[in-house]
Amino acid sequence: MSAPSRTYLYISDLFRPLPYSFSEILEAWEEDRMRPFELVRDFVEEELGEIRDVRLYGAYLDLETMTAVIEYMVDFRGEGRRGTYGVKIVHARDLKRAIMEYYEAERTGKLIR
């Protein structure tokens, strides 16, 4: 029996569980490509500080395996630090495989931009 798929926010080299299903992430994506970020904005602000700007970096979606990796570049300003940070929303049964598939899609020019 395989592990159930779950949704996570990947930030600061940690996977934080999120309460969203694949269908909720996909529905938000179909509404607007920036909408999935709005689902996790509070978590990101808690980690990084004030969000100055957000833009989609790329997305990998596999409807057959119900895998999604959506990466946003976030410009932020926090206590004594500022910069740009990549954050990912990941929905997968196998997180390691999902991240590998995302980077393969990036390498081969198949990310959704």
Stockholm file with secondary structure:
# STOCKHOLM 1.0

chainA/1-113         MSAPSRTYLYISDLFRPLPYSFSEILEAWEEDRMRPFELVRDFVEEELGEIRDVRLYGAYLDLETMTAVIEYMVDFRGEGRRGTYGVKIVHARDLKRAIMEYYEAERTGKLIR
#=GR chainA/1-113 SS CCCCCEEEEEETTEEEEESCCHHHHHHHHHHCTTHHHHHHHHHHHHHHCEEEEEEEEEEEEETTTTEEEEEEEEEEEETTEEEEEEEEEEEESSHHHHHHHHHHHHHTTCSBC
#=GC SS_cons         CCCCCEEEEEETTEEEEESCCHHHHHHHHHHCTTHHHHHHHHHHHHHHCEEEEEEEEEEEEETTTTEEEEEEEEEEEETTEEEEEEEEEEEESSHHHHHHHHHHHHHTTCSBC
//
